[in-house]
Amino acid sequence: MSVTGRVGIGIPTVLLHEGEGHTITVESKHGEIYRGFLHESEDNMNVFMKNVTYTNKNGKTSKLEQVYIRGDQITFVILPDILAEAPMFARVVKHKATKGKFTPQGSGTARAGRR
Protein backbone atom coordinates (compact mmCIF):
# COMPACT_ATOMS: atom_id res chain seq x y z
CA MET A 1 0.00 0.00 0.00
CA SER A 2 1.35 3.43 -0.84
CA VAL A 3 1.38 6.52 1.35
CA THR A 4 -1.58 7.86 -0.59
CA GLY A 5 -3.70 4.84 0.30
CA ARG A 6 -3.89 3.40 -3.19
CA VAL A 7 -1.38 1.09 -4.82
CA GLY A 8 0.42 2.68 -7.78
CA ILE A 9 -1.34 6.05 -7.51
CA GLY A 10 0.70 9.17 -6.79
CA ILE A 11 -0.10 12.20 -4.70
CA PRO A 12 -1.13 14.49 -7.62
CA THR A 13 -3.68 11.95 -8.84
CA VAL A 14 -5.14 11.38 -5.37
CA LEU A 15 -5.34 15.14 -4.85
CA LEU A 16 -7.23 15.49 -8.14
CA HIS A 17 -9.69 12.83 -6.95
CA GLU A 18 -10.09 14.78 -3.69
CA GLY A 19 -11.09 17.79 -5.82
CA GLU A 20 -14.20 16.04 -7.15
CA GLY A 21 -17.25 18.06 -6.19
CA HIS A 22 -15.34 21.36 -6.16
CA THR A 23 -14.79 24.13 -8.68
CA ILE A 24 -11.41 23.86 -10.40
CA THR A 25 -9.50 25.56 -13.20
CA VAL A 26 -7.69 23.58 -15.91
CA GLU A 27 -5.28 24.96 -18.51
CA SER A 28 -4.67 22.90 -21.63
CA LYS A 29 -1.47 22.55 -23.65
CA HIS A 30 -3.00 24.88 -26.24
CA GLY A 31 -3.52 27.73 -23.74
CA GLU A 32 -7.26 27.21 -23.30
CA ILE A 33 -8.70 27.66 -19.79
CA TYR A 34 -11.64 25.70 -18.38
CA ARG A 35 -13.21 26.66 -15.06
CA GLY A 36 -16.06 24.60 -13.67
CA PHE A 37 -17.36 21.88 -11.39
CA LEU A 38 -15.15 18.77 -11.31
CA HIS A 39 -17.66 15.97 -11.64
CA GLU A 40 -15.23 13.09 -12.08
CA SER A 41 -11.52 12.43 -12.54
CA GLU A 42 -9.61 9.34 -13.58
CA ASP A 43 -6.25 7.93 -12.54
CA ASN A 44 -4.72 9.04 -15.85
CA MET A 45 -5.76 12.65 -15.03
CA ASN A 46 -8.71 12.73 -17.45
CA VAL A 47 -11.34 15.11 -16.07
CA PHE A 48 -15.09 15.45 -16.62
CA MET A 49 -16.37 18.92 -15.72
CA LYS A 50 -19.83 20.49 -15.69
CA ASN A 51 -21.04 24.11 -15.90
CA VAL A 52 -17.77 25.21 -17.48
CA THR A 53 -16.60 28.67 -18.48
CA TYR A 54 -14.25 28.18 -21.42
CA THR A 55 -11.69 30.85 -22.35
CA ASN A 56 -9.75 30.40 -25.57
CA LYS A 57 -6.18 31.65 -25.99
CA ASN A 58 -7.47 34.90 -27.54
CA GLY A 59 -9.52 35.70 -24.41
CA LYS A 60 -13.00 34.94 -25.80
CA THR A 61 -15.21 33.20 -23.25
CA SER A 62 -18.18 30.90 -23.65
CA LYS A 63 -20.29 28.66 -21.43
CA LEU A 64 -20.25 24.89 -21.84
CA GLU A 65 -22.66 22.52 -20.14
CA GLN A 66 -20.04 19.80 -19.81
CA VAL A 67 -16.54 19.01 -21.06
CA TYR A 68 -14.20 16.02 -20.98
CA ILE A 69 -10.47 16.78 -21.11
CA ARG A 70 -7.85 14.10 -21.64
CA GLY A 71 -5.13 14.05 -19.02
CA ASP A 72 -2.30 14.26 -21.54
CA GLN A 73 -3.71 17.59 -22.80
CA ILE A 74 -3.60 19.25 -19.36
CA THR A 75 -0.77 21.63 -18.50
CA PHE A 76 -1.85 22.39 -14.93
CA VAL A 77 -4.83 22.32 -12.58
CA ILE A 78 -5.80 24.87 -9.93
CA LEU A 79 -7.64 23.25 -7.02
CA PRO A 80 -9.47 24.96 -4.12
CA ASP A 81 -7.37 25.97 -1.08
CA ILE A 82 -9.56 23.85 1.19
CA LEU A 83 -7.89 20.73 -0.21
CA ALA A 84 -4.74 21.66 1.73
CA GLU A 85 -6.58 20.06 4.68
CA ALA A 86 -7.27 16.81 2.76
CA PRO A 87 -6.85 13.62 4.87
CA MET A 88 -4.26 12.37 2.38
CA PHE A 89 -1.72 14.92 3.64
CA ALA A 90 -1.94 13.60 7.21
CA ARG A 91 -0.81 10.19 5.90
CA VAL A 92 2.09 11.79 4.00
CA VAL A 93 3.25 13.69 7.10
CA LYS A 94 3.04 10.51 9.19
CA HIS A 95 4.98 8.57 6.55
CA LYS A 96 7.75 11.18 6.50
CA ALA A 97 7.90 11.29 10.31
CA THR A 98 8.44 7.52 10.52
CA LYS A 99 10.77 7.51 7.50
CA GLY A 100 8.51 4.96 5.82
CA LYS A 101 8.87 2.34 8.55
CA PHE A 102 5.84 0.20 9.31
CA THR A 103 3.94 1.30 12.41
CA PRO A 104 1.32 -1.11 13.78
CA GLN A 105 -2.15 0.37 14.14
CA GLY A 106 -3.67 -1.91 16.79
CA SER A 107 -2.69 -2.97 20.30
CA GLY A 108 -2.16 -6.60 19.25
CA THR A 109 -4.69 -8.07 21.69
CA ALA A 110 -7.19 -9.41 19.15
CA ARG A 111 -7.42 -13.19 19.07
CA ALA A 112 -9.35 -14.34 16.01
CA GLY A 113 -11.06 -17.71 16.35
CA ARG A 114 -10.00 -18.30 19.99
CA ARG A 115 -12.61 -19.38 22.51
HELIX and SHEET records of a PDB file:
HELIX    1   1 ILE A   11  GLU A   18  1                                   8    
HELIX    2   2 GLY A   71  GLN A   73  5                                   3    
HELIX    3   3 ASP A   81  GLU A   85  5                                   5    
HELIX    4   4 PRO A   87  ALA A   97  1                                  11    
SHEET    1   A 5 THR A  61  ILE A  69  0                                        
SHEET    2   A 5 VAL A  47  THR A  55 -1                                        
SHEET    3   A 5 ILE A  33  SER A  41 -1                                        
SHEET    4   A 5 THR A  23  SER A  28 -1                                        
SHEET    5   A 5 ILE A  74  ILE A  78 -1                                        
END                                                                             
